[in-house]
């Protein structure tokens, strides 16, 4: 396994979650974030960031 720059796994997780939401649509955001955390080996603080990031994104769309 190669060493990635700091934050690269988090960026990949954001792209993956966005893609999966478009493809699968029916899965809840929490479920996708949980899957991303396992798939990309993210820390608890990364998980919290993803929850906030996608919650803010949703709020902006509704406004």
N, C-alpha and C positions, 0 to 999 in steps of 0.2 A: 504494500500500500504506500502511495506517495504522500509526502507531507504537503498540505495545502496551506496557502496564505491564511492568516487569521481572518475569520469571518466568512471564508469561502463556503463552508458547509451551510451556514445560515443563509447566504445568498442562494445557494442551490435549493435549499428547503423552501424559500419563498417562491422561487420559480416553479418548483414541483407542486406545491400546494395550489398555486394559481392555475396551473395546467390541469390538475386533477379536478378542481372545482368546475372548470369548464366542461371537462369530459364526463365526469360522473354526476355532477350536479346534485344528486340526491343525498350524498353523504354530508353529515354535519361538519362544520368547521372544526369543532373540537376533536372529532375522530380523525380528520385529515392531519391536524397538527400533531396528534399523538403518533400517528403513523410516520410522519416526517421526523419526529424526534428520535424514533427508533432507527429509521432508515439512514439518517444523517448523523447519528450519535451526538445529539445536541444536549447541551446542559440545561438545567432548570431555568437559568436566566434567559437562555435562548428561547425556551418554550414560552416564557412570560412575554418576551419581546414579540414573538409570533402572534400570540393572543391579542396583544395591544395593537400591533400593526394591522391585522386583518379586521379588528373591531373598528378602528379609526377609518379604515378604507370603506367599510360598510356604512358608517355614519356619514361620510362625505357623499356617497352615492344617494342617500336618502334626503340630503339637504338640498 
